[in-house]
Amino acid sequence: MADMTTVDRIVCDYGFPIYLYEEDVIARQVSILKEALPGFNIFYSIKTNPNKHICRYMSNQGLGADAASANEVMKAYEAGFDKKDILYSSPGKTAEDIINTLDKAVIIADSYNELAMINDLCAQQGKKAAVGLRINPNFTVTMGSAPEIAEGASSKFGVDEESLLDNKGFIETLQCVEIIGIHVYLRSQILDENVLYAYFKRIFELASTCITQMNWNLSFIDFGGGFGIPYTKGDSAINWQTLQLQMQELVDNQAIVAKDKIRLIIESGRFLVSEAGSFYTKIVDVKESRGQKFAIVHGGLNGFLRPSIMNIFRQISLNEASKPFEPLFSGLNAFEVSIPARQGEPLELVSVAGNLCTSTDLLAKDVYLPKPRIGDILCVNNAGAYSYTLSPYDFASHPRPREIYINDDKYIE
């Protein structure tokens, strides 16, 4: 977390609320992944945080880009990523999406209809496209606090693995499309390295099937990712040393990799940037209502949605609230609210509310903070991922939060 002298200076220059993104934290996370997965190419999931400075940093570090829309392809392209290092994967692409990105990214088809559309558009332009295909495998990773590999489920993403052979003839009729890669992504926020290992092992088996039975000449396998971060004290972080050993053994035992030099791709977003971000705002009023103290801030639900979603989930059944609904909800205690400048002072029970005309506008309910005062700067952690980009900042027409990128002692908007 940035020191409060820097935060005070930034708030003075730019106002509040603001998001601060610290490059040195991102650098630390990038280094962890590179060291743990030396045989893999890391692709940054832009939807996590499309801030232009973050995207440019990822490009400069040699990462690729996972784009979830045509606009994200453009953001990646403008940030300096090469076409071969931009994978465009999303359901429901339009013809316009395809036309606008065909020369700027490797498109991951999400359905057989989409393969046909890409083929037709390429035929009209006299081109041939090398594309990937997203596959919904015959296994999944279950939700909850103890994830495990389970039988595959229906999904809006990709084509079912068991449908591949039935559609082999159709795929071979496509004269302007060649499938050169596969993409699988099952879930986010996995903290168990053994589950990750089992997940990646099954994808290698799927890739082998695509090579031997579908006769595809694969040049890449996109494993997705799902690397989580410990949001609460009860969460155990991934044991990267164990995972590194497991993955190295797994890769070494893959004949398809040694023979064909297939590019192995891992996607990551939350792990790379969540802890690098903090959300700062000011307490503008303090009031009591029938024994409950409220600190009122600017930029509550409309500035940082996910903590408010967390408090909404507290009001539903605990069985449902124990399940993550990514990326909107990760857990009941995923965010810590603090008054950094007054650490160590006596605490009291406070609820932190925003300035919207809705009772759901709560950043924190019944938390212990130093006695709040008007003018105090309040901080929410884990604000680098799915934060600014997910928040309904136009609700009630309040000003949007500012985003500030910190590199050493310099900060830029």
C-alpha positions in Angstrom: 0.0 0.0 0.0 1.3 3.5 -0.9 2.5 5.6 2.0 0.0 8.2 3.3 2.2 11.1 2.3 1.9 10.0 -1.4 -1.8 9.3 -1.0 -2.4 12.7 0.6 -0.6 14.4 -2.3 -2.5 12.5 -4.9 -5.9 13.2 -3.3 -4.9 16.9 -3.1 -4.0 16.9 -6.8 -6.8 14.8 -8.2 -9.6 14.8 -5.6 -11.6 11.8 -4.5 -12.6 9.0 -4.9 -9.5 7.5 -6.6 -8.1 4.2 -7.5 -4.3 3.8 -7.0 -2.4 1.1 -8.9 1.2 0.3 -7.8 3.5 -1.0 -10.4 5.9 -2.6 -8.0 3.2 -4.9 -6.7 2.3 -5.9 -10.3 5.9 -6.5 -11.0 6.1 -8.8 -7.9 3.1 -10.8 -9.1 4.4 -11.1 -12.7 7.7 -12.4 -11.3 5.9 -15.1 -9.2 4.1 -16.5 -12.2 7.1 -16.4 -14.5 9.2 -18.3 -11.9 6.5 -20.8 -11.1 5.6 -21.5 -14.8 8.8 -21.2 -16.8 7.5 -23.3 -19.7 4.4 -21.2 -20.2 3.5 -17.9 -21.9 1.5 -15.6 -19.5 -1.4 -13.7 -21.0 -3.0 -10.8 -19.1 -6.8 -10.9 -18.9 -7.6 -7.3 -19.9 -11.2 -7.5 -18.6 -9.7 -7.6 -15.0 -8.4 -4.1 -15.4 -8.1 -2.4 -18.8 -6.2 0.6 -17.5 -3.9 1.7 -20.3 -0.8 2.0 -18.1 -1.3 -1.5 -16.7 -1.8 -2.9 -20.2 1.4 -1.2 -21.5 3.4 -2.5 -18.5 2.2 -6.1 -19.3 3.2 -5.7 -22.9 6.6 -4.4 -21.9 7.1 -7.4 -19.7 6.6 -9.7 -22.6 3.1 -10.9 -21.6 0.4 -11.6 -24.1 -3.2 -10.3 -23.9 -6.5 -12.1 -23.3 -9.2 -9.9 -24.8 -12.9 -10.5 -24.1 -14.3 -8.0 -26.7 -13.4 -6.3 -29.9 -12.7 -3.1 -27.9 -10.3 -5.0 -25.7 -8.5 -6.2 -28.8 -8.0 -2.5 -29.7 -6.8 -1.6 -26.3 -4.3 -4.4 -26.4 -3.1 -3.5 -29.9 -2.7 0.2 -28.8 -0.7 -0.9 -25.7 1.9 -2.6 -28.0 0.9 -6.3 -28.0 1.7 -8.1 -31.2 -1.2 -9.8 -33.1 0.1 -13.3 -32.2 0.1 -12.3 -28.6 -3.6 -11.2 -28.5 -6.2 -13.9 -28.1 -9.8 -12.7 -28.7 -12.2 -15.0 -26.9 -15.8 -14.3 -26.1 -19.2 -15.8 -26.9 -21.6 -13.9 -29.3 -19.1 -12.2 -31.6 -20.7 -10.3 -34.4 -19.6 -10.1 -38.0 -18.4 -6.5 -37.3 -16.3 -7.8 -34.4 -14.7 -10.4 -36.6 -13.9 -7.9 -39.4 -12.5 -5.3 -37.0 -10.1 -7.8 -35.2 -9.1 -10.3 -37.9 -5.8 -8.6 -38.6 -5.1 -7.6 -35.0 -5.6 -10.8 -32.9 -5.9 -14.5 -33.0 -9.6 -15.1 -32.8 -10.9 -17.9 -30.6 -14.2 -19.2 -32.1 -16.8 -19.9 -29.5 -19.2 -22.1 -31.5 -19.5 -24.0 -34.8 -21.7 -21.2 -36.1 -18.9 -18.7 -35.3 -16.4 -20.9 -37.2 -18.7 -20.8 -40.2 -19.2 -17.1 -40.0 -15.4 -16.5 -39.8 -15.0 -18.8 -42.8 -17.6 -16.9 -44.8 -16.1 -13.5 -44.0 -12.6 -14.6 -44.9 -13.8 -16.1 -48.1 -15.4 -12.7 -49.0 -12.1 -11.0 -48.3 -9.9 -13.6 -50.0 -8.2 -14.5 -46.7 -7.5 -17.5 -44.6 -7.7 -17.3 -40.8 -5.7 -19.3 -38.3 -8.0 -19.5 -35.3 -8.5 -21.2 -31.9 -11.6 -23.0 -30.7 -12.9 -22.8 -27.2 -13.9 -26.2 -25.9 -16.2 -27.0 -23.0 -14.4 -30.1 -21.7 -16.0 -33.2 -20.2 -14.9 -32.1 -16.7 -15.2 -29.0 -14.6 -13.9 -27.5 -11.4 -16.6 -27.4 -8.7 -17.4 -24.2 -6.8 -17.0 -23.6 -3.1 -14.2 -23.4 -0.6 -12.9 -26.9 -1.5 -12.8 -27.1 -5.3 -12.3 -30.4 -7.1 -12.4 -31.9 -10.5 -15.9 -33.1 -11.4 -18.0 -34.3 -14.3 -18.5 -31.7 -17.0 -21.5 -29.3 -17.0 -23.4 -27.4 -19.6 -21.9 -24.0 -20.5 -22.6 -21.0 -22.6 -18.9 -21.0 -23.5 -17.3 -23.0 -26.3 -18.3 -26.3 -27.9 -18.8 -29.5 -25.9 -15.8 -31.9 -26.1 -18.0 -34.8 -27.0 -19.3 -32.9 -30.0 -15.9 -32.6 -31.7 -15.8 -35.9 -33.6 -19.4 -35.5 -34.8 -18.4 -32.1 -36.3 -15.1 -33.2 -37.8 -16.5 -33.4 -41.3 -18.1 -30.0 -41.1 -14.8 -28.4 -39.8 -12.9 -30.0 -42.7 -15.2 -28.3 -45.2 -14.1 -24.9 -44.0 -11.7 -23.7 -46.7 -10.8 -20.4 -45.2 -10.3 -21.4 -41.5 -7.6 -23.5 -39.9 -7.9 -24.4 -36.2 -4.4 -24.0 -34.7 -5.2 -23.8 -31.0 -7.6 -24.7 -28.3 -8.9 -22.7 -25.4 -10.3 -23.9 -22.1 -11.3 -21.8 -19.1 -13.4 -23.3 -16.3 -13.5 -21.0 -13.2 -11.7 -18.3 -11.3 -10.2 -17.9 -7.8 -8.7 -21.4 -7.5 -6.3 -21.6 -4.5 -5.5 -25.3 -4.5 -2.4 -26.2 -6.5 -3.4 -29.9 -6.7 -6.7 -28.9 -8.3 -4.8 -26.7 -10.7 -2.4 -29.5 -11.6 -5.3 -32.0 -12.2 -7.1 -29.3 -14.3 -4.0 -28.7 -16.5 -3.3 -32.4 -16.8 -6.8 -33.0 -18.2 -6.3 -30.2 -20.8 -3.1 -31.9 -22.0 -5.2 -35.0 -22.6 -7.8 -33.0 -24.5 -5.1 -31.4 -26.6 -3.7 -34.9 -27.4 -7.2 -36.0 -28.6 -7.5 -32.9 -30.8 -4.1 -33.8 -32.4 -4.6 -37.5 -32.9 -8.3 -37.7 -33.6 -9.3 -34.3 -35.0 -5.9 -34.1 -36.9 -5.4 -30.5 -35.9 -1.9 -29.1 -36.2 -2.0 -27.2 -32.9 0.5 -24.4 -32.4 -0.9 -23.3 -29.0 -2.9 -24.6 -26.0 -4.6 -22.0 -23.9 -5.2 -23.5 -20.5 -7.1 -20.6 -19.1 -5.9 -20.0 -15.5 -8.0 -19.4 -12.5 -5.2 -18.5 -10.1 -6.7 -17.0 -7.0 -5.6 -14.7 -4.3 -6.2 -15.1 -0.5 -8.9 -12.5 0.2 -9.3 -13.4 3.8 -7.1 -14.7 6.7 -8.8 -18.1 6.3 -7.7 -18.5 2.7 -4.5 -20.4 2.0 -2.4 -19.0 -0.9 -1.3 -21.3 -3.7 1.9 -23.2 -3.0 3.8 -22.0 -6.0 6.9 -24.1 -5.3 4.8 -27.3 -5.3 2.9 -26.2 -8.4 6.1 -25.4 -10.2 7.4 -28.9 -9.6 4.1 -30.5 -10.6 3.9 -28.5 -13.8 7.5 -29.1 -14.8 7.0 -32.8 -14.5 3.7 -32.6 -16.4 5.3 -30.7 -19.3 8.3 -32.9 -19.4 6.0 -35.9 -19.9 4.1 -34.5 -22.8 5.3 -36.0 -26.1 3.1 -33.6 -28.1 5.0 -30.6 -26.6 8.5 -32.0 -27.1 7.6 -33.1 -30.7 5.6 -30.1 -32.0 6.8 -27.2 -30.0 3.3 -26.2 -29.0 3.0 -22.8 -27.3 1.6 -23.2 -23.8 -0.5 -20.3 -22.6 -1.7 -19.4 -19.1 -4.2 -16.5 -18.5 -4.1 -14.4 -15.4 -5.8 -11.2 -14.3 -6.9 -11.1 -10.7 -3.6 -12.6 -9.4 -1.5 -10.1 -11.3 -3.4 -6.9 -10.3 -5.9 -7.2 -7.5 -3.4 -6.6 -4.6 -1.8 -3.7 -6.6 -4.9 -1.6 -6.4 -6.4 0.4 -3.5 -9.5 2.5 -3.5 -9.4 5.8 -1.5 -12.2 8.2 -0.7 -12.9 10.7 2.1 -15.4 10.7 5.0 -17.7 13.6 4.3 -20.1 13.2 7.2 -20.5 11.2 10.4 -23.9 10.5 11.9 -25.7 8.2 14.3 -29.1 6.5 13.8 -30.7 4.7 16.8 -27.4 3.6 18.2 -25.6 2.8 14.9 -22.8 5.0 13.7 -22.4 5.8 10.0 -19.4 7.3 8.2 -20.6 8.7 4.8 -18.2 8.8 1.9 -18.3 9.6 -1.8 -18.0 6.7 -4.2 -19.6 3.9 -2.4 -21.6 1.4 -4.5 -21.1 3.5 -7.6 -17.4 3.9 -7.1 -16.5 0.4 -6.0 -19.3 -2.0 -6.5 -17.9 -5.3 -5.2 -17.8 -4.4 -1.4 -21.4 -3.4 -1.6 -22.3 -6.6 -3.3 -20.6 -8.4 -0.4 -22.8 -6.6 2.1 -25.9 -7.5 0.0 -24.9 -11.2 0.1 -24.7 -11.0 3.9 -28.5 -10.6 3.9 -29.2 -13.8 2.1 -28.8 -17.3 3.3 -25.3 -18.3 4.4 -25.4 -21.4 2.2 -25.8 -19.3 -0.9 -23.4 -16.6 0.3 -20.6 -19.2 0.7 -20.5 -19.7 -3.0 -18.5 -17.3 -5.2 -20.3 -15.6 -8.1 -17.3 -14.3 -10.0 -16.4 -11.6 -10.7 -19.2 -9.8 -8.8 -18.7 -11.7 -5.5 -15.8 -13.6 -4.1 -16.6 -14.0 -0.5 -18.1 -12.3 2.6 -14.8 -10.9 3.8 -13.0 -10.2 0.6 -12.3 -6.5 1.3 -10.8 -4.7 4.2 -11.8 -1.1 5.0 -9.3 1.0 6.9 -8.3 4.5 7.9 -4.6 4.2 7.3 -3.4 7.4 8.9 -4.9 6.5 12.2 -3.8 2.9 12.7 -3.3 1.9 16.4 -6.1 4.2 17.7 -9.0 2.8 19.7 -11.7 1.1 17.5 -15.4 1.4 17.4 -18.2 -0.2 15.5 -19.0 1.7 12.3 -20.8 1.2 9.0 -19.4 2.9 6.0 -22.0 4.2 3.5 -21.9 6.0 0.2 -23.8 9.1 -0.8 -26.4 7.4 -3.1 -30.1 7.4 -2.5 -30.3 3.7 -1.9 -29.8 1.7 1.3 -27.7 -0.9 -0.5 -24.9 1.7 -0.9 -22.7 0.2 1.9 -18.9 -0.2 1.5 -18.7 -1.9 4.9 -21.3 -2.9 7.5 -20.5 -3.1 11.2 -16.7 -3.0 11.0 -14.2 -1.8 13.6 -12.4 1.4 12.7 -10.8 4.3 14.6 -13.4 6.9 15.6 -14.3 8.3 12.1 -13.9 12.1 11.5 -15.0 14.2 8.7 -12.0 14.6 6.3 -10.4 11.2 7.1 -9.1 9.3 4.1 -10.6 5.8 3.9 -9.0 2.9 2.0 -10.4 -0.4 0.6 -7.9 -3.0 -0.4 -7.9 -5.6 -3.3 -9.1 -2.9 -5.7 -7.0 -3.7 -8.7 -9.2 -6.3 -10.2 -12.9 -6.1 -11.3 -13.2 -2.8 -9.5 -13.4 0.4 -11.5 -14.3 -1.6 -14.6 -17.3 -3.3 -12.9 -18.7 -0.4 -11.0 -21.9 1.6 -12.1 -20.2 4.9 -11.8 -22.8 6.7 -13.9 -25.5 5.8 -11.4 -27.0 9.1 -10.0 -24.7 11.1 -12.3 -21.9 11.5 -9.7 -18.4 12.2 -11.0 -16.4 9.1 -11.9 -13.5 8.0 -9.7 -10.0 8.8 -11.1 -7.4 6.2 -11.8 -3.8 6.9 -10.9 -0.8 4.7 -11.8 2.2 4.8 -9.5 5.6 4.0 -10.9 8.4 4.6 -8.3 7.8 8.1 -7.0 5.9 9.2 -10.1 2.2 9.0 -10.5 0.1 9.5 -13.7 -3.5 9.4 -14.7 
